[in-house]
Amino acid sequence: MQENRRWRSVFVLTTLVALTHFPLLNTALAGDEESSSASAHILQAEMALQRKEYLKATIEYRKAAEQSNSAELARKATQLGYAYKFNDEALLAAKRWVKLDKNNEDARQVLGLIYFRLDDIRNARRQFERYIKSSEEDLGQDLAAVSQLLQREELAERADKLMRALTKPHKKSADAHYEAAVLALQAGDGTYARERAGQAIEIEPDNVKPRLLYARALMYEGDEEGAIEYLAHIIGDSPQPDPDARMELALMYMITGRDDDALSQVNQVLLEQAGRVDALRLMAIINFRLERLDAAWQDFQDLLATGQYRMDALYYLARIADYREQYERAVRLYREVTWGSNAVFSQRRASALMAHQLDDVKGAFEHLEEFATTVPNYAVDMVVAKAQLLVSLERYDEGLAEYEKAIEFRPDDEGMALGRAELLLRIDRVDDAVREYRKAAKRWPDSALTLNALGYTLADRTEQYEEAEKLIRRAIEKEPENPAIIDSLGWVLYKLGNLEDGLVELQRAFERMKDHEVASHIVEVLAELERHEEALEVLEAAEQRNPDSELLKDVRSRYFDDAE
């Protein structure tokens, strides 16, 4: 089968969006130099970029595109809005691009992605359907490409909804059922994922991919033994076990904490396929999880040498160097993680190490500024990173100002709104923090994250315990197994005087999340119940895991230092 050129072009485009700073003024008006109005807007855009006024720059560039008949200019305006995630502006620019270049496949694909970001599923579907052929020959390839693009946006429920619509006409296609199952599972609908994977299996019983996905859905639904047994049968019943099945079984062993069994499966894959890079990557991650850092370091170096999974390799090498307190090396490695799910954390950690371990505060801020310029789709994230770094340096007013900038860029971002409230709480502006949390709860009334944040704050920092309990119980209805919310429930029950029930919930949370804050809550409740030996046992175990925890130091000082 020939390579699908159309989808490859999208991946090239989105990579450029992620990694390229746009040379606006010099190239934008090729072939359209008579447009002085457009030139004026581009100049304003350049000046705004230099001042880090990303939204203004995007607006000016979109206005330039509207004043010009250059499709290239419209493309660049679209790229800028897409990269900075100013989606309303990107939509206007993309529509202009399509109008000026009606047959450009990239333009329509990006337009579809922008509609998707804006939760306009109907129009997103229309754009993507243009590239999903009626012929069954390339359907699977096209749907897989759409699936990968949607997954990159990290909007799982929305992606599931769109993929269900795209695959609805293709009921006889195993590929369509498979891709629908993939996105359903990512959205947390294990039952639907298992159903669609089962339909794919009925159509193509010899295809191992939907069978592996079926096992993954079983695992997601809580049937760990059933999922592992199902995969074991796939492997055992085959005269030549499929390496993909072994890899899937290894992942399931990891999920269930059986890392040595997982490593055994990966080693078997590497014996059969010595050059299999994904197996090398998984082996490296398992060794890292098992704290076999010398082995993990060598594995990730080998992975880096393959040229694949480069960002993963650099990230874990940085983590190992960080753990070993090799801070200069860690900073160098973190700084090279320039895209992917670990990019933002890596740049934040690099700047923190520079400021706090290498005594280079100026360099830390310069690094964040440089990264924002070089990789524009993380520019707003770097504003937040700068705010967090300022807070860590106890420069609270400056940090709050940076948060305000970030929220101006992302007024619809729930996480940023909560981050500002958290900062206000940190500097003991409790009333202001509660006010911000209430605004967030009004804006996102069905968000377990926001409901829990407000409820826990009321329980921990005020005496509004009854309201706190109501909010936390609403949150736990939405995410009943979330350990952070379970911890909040236990804490508010303790505050209400229901110590025994509170302790049950706190211990349930700690089983799922060995967090020092949860441990400090358990210690406090046990101490109030006068179960001092148990409290001290929990405290000492938690201190071994988190020796620098201020929360643990606080409960020790309040309950045990005098006794000693």
Disulfide bonds with the S-S distance in Angstrom:
none
